[in-house]
Amino acid sequence: MSSAWGDYIKISIFGESHGEGIGVVLDNLPAGEEIDMEAVLHQMARRAPGRDRSSTPRKESDTPRILSGFLQGKTTGAPLCAVIENTNTRSADYANLTVLPRPGHSDYPGFVRYGGFNDVRGGGHFSGRLTAPLTFAGAVCRQILLRRGIHIGGHVYAIAGVEDTPFDMVNVSAQQLDALSEIYFPLNNSEKETAMREKIEQARLSLDSVGGLVEIAAVGVPAGIGSPMFYGVENVLSSIMYGVPAVKGIEFGIGFGAAQLRGSQDNDPYEIKDGQVRTKTNNCGGVLGGITTGMPIVVRAVVKPTSSIAQQQDTVDLQKGVNAKLSVHGRHDPCIVPRAVPVLESAMAIGLMNLLAERGKL
Ligand SMILES: Cc1cc2nc3c(=O)[nH]c(=O)nc-3n(C[C@H](O)[C@H](O)[C@H](O)COP(=O)(O)O)c2cc1C
């Protein structure tokens, strides 16, 4: 597996869902950065399962134990290592998945790739649980970014076709993003929560699942960050965001919507505002030529419906070489979109730290 990422601020994520524990090593952080661990725990709680019926009943304390890199409330500059114990495992739920791979999950390609030696219990290293250490790392990084005037936040943009109000890509504010990052089910229009929850509940009752879209924004990132062709903002951010399990598509600004427009509609005209170069629209999502324009960076990610569903599906018996049927049991979210928000915010934070470090701006 390759679970190490980053050219400047490097993260390495280890562990398997039902092993002894999971964790992260975060290397090359600036020394002397004050980190509020309560705020880190709050971000991890937003990601944690078992908060309501839309989420898996697996409850874990998810409390990270910091082994190195942090002393008297500040980073020391040594690798920051945090370990989270696995305490609530029910491996029996996964006993048959080595033989009967779940449609939509990593069981079959993982079996081929690792010759059957990978740990499939609880999804092993492919589990959504591995996003807990990612969220820890991102929550640390976003505090460092905050000190440099960069605010990150996101919302559930859509679940099963029910849409929230999208970000105003020109005027999204630091206060708006800060407020969203406090909430478990973050929405710009909180009235949409009931309809979204109804869709999730309907899916759960029919032994099914639903997916959706997450929209993440960052404000305060200066113009001129990113190095094309291959260290552009889009390259770096999508590279880490695709590391989040269940993410199947990413777009910046209006993204695929640009295909429908003329240049005169898609171009973001410039203006001088408050003595600064700004754009009147922000269809490009704050990135042109892989480089930040100084406008808000806006990214949308597709989070697919959870693959582990109790409904009977076709699969194969890898031992007998015959077709088979499978209903997945165990504790699975009928919708992981809300939990993916803090994870994607974290991925954005770690990505931005690397982009700033590359330009010597950290
Ligand atoms: C926070 C989070 C929780 C997840 N929980 C589950 C789950 O309970 N059941 C499941 O089948 N997949 C879950 N996933 C997604 C799978 O890990 C993922 O679909 C699988 O590894 C296959 O990878 P892919 O969908 O990226 O191709 C979760 C993902 C995230 C981000």
PDBQT file of the ligand as one rigid body, heavy atoms in Angstrom, charges set to zero:
ROOT
HETATM    1  C1  LIG A 401     -16.006   8.559   6.556  1.00  0.00    +0.000 C 
HETATM    2  C2  LIG A 401     -16.173   7.352   5.668  1.00  0.00    +0.000 A 
HETATM    3  C3  LIG A 401     -16.867   6.237   6.138  1.00  0.00    +0.000 A 
HETATM    4  C4  LIG A 401     -17.054   5.122   5.320  1.00  0.00    +0.000 A 
HETATM    5  N1  LIG A 401     -17.786   4.070   5.801  1.00  0.00    +0.000 NA
HETATM    6  C5  LIG A 401     -18.079   3.029   4.983  1.00  0.00    +0.000 A 
HETATM    7  C6  LIG A 401     -18.929   1.981   5.417  1.00  0.00    +0.000 A 
HETATM    8  O1  LIG A 401     -19.449   1.983   6.547  1.00  0.00    +0.000 OA
HETATM    9  N2  LIG A 401     -19.174   0.951   4.552  1.00  0.00    +0.000 N 
HETATM   10  C7  LIG A 401     -18.656   0.926   3.286  1.00  0.00    +0.000 A 
HETATM   11  O2  LIG A 401     -18.928   0.002   2.534  1.00  0.00    +0.000 OA
HETATM   12  N3  LIG A 401     -17.867   1.916   2.843  1.00  0.00    +0.000 NA
HETATM   13  C8  LIG A 401     -17.546   2.969   3.657  1.00  0.00    +0.000 A 
HETATM   14  N4  LIG A 401     -16.736   3.962   3.199  1.00  0.00    +0.000 N 
HETATM   15  C9  LIG A 401     -16.230   3.928   1.798  1.00  0.00    +0.000 C 
HETATM   16  C10 LIG A 401     -15.293   2.776   1.511  1.00  0.00    +0.000 C 
HETATM   17  O3  LIG A 401     -14.182   2.777   2.373  1.00  0.00    +0.000 OA
HETATM   18  C11 LIG A 401     -14.862   2.835   0.039  1.00  0.00    +0.000 C 
HETATM   19  O4  LIG A 401     -15.989   2.934  -0.778  1.00  0.00    +0.000 OA
HETATM   20  C12 LIG A 401     -14.081   1.595  -0.369  1.00  0.00    +0.000 C 
HETATM   21  O5  LIG A 401     -12.831   1.586   0.294  1.00  0.00    +0.000 OA
HETATM   22  C13 LIG A 401     -13.818   1.498  -1.884  1.00  0.00    +0.000 C 
HETATM   23  O6  LIG A 401     -13.094   2.614  -2.339  1.00  0.00    +0.000 OA
HETATM   24  P1  LIG A 401     -13.679   3.639  -3.424  1.00  0.00    +0.000 P 
HETATM   25  O7  LIG A 401     -15.133   3.779  -3.150  1.00  0.00    +0.000 OA
HETATM   26  O8  LIG A 401     -12.919   4.908  -3.173  1.00  0.00    +0.000 OA
HETATM   27  O9  LIG A 401     -13.402   3.060  -4.771  1.00  0.00    +0.000 OA
HETATM   28  C14 LIG A 401     -16.508   5.094   4.007  1.00  0.00    +0.000 A 
HETATM   29  C15 LIG A 401     -15.802   6.215   3.541  1.00  0.00    +0.000 A 
HETATM   30  C16 LIG A 401     -15.640   7.345   4.353  1.00  0.00    +0.000 A 
HETATM   31  C17 LIG A 401     -14.925   8.555   3.811  1.00  0.00    +0.000 C 
ENDROOT
TORSDOF 0
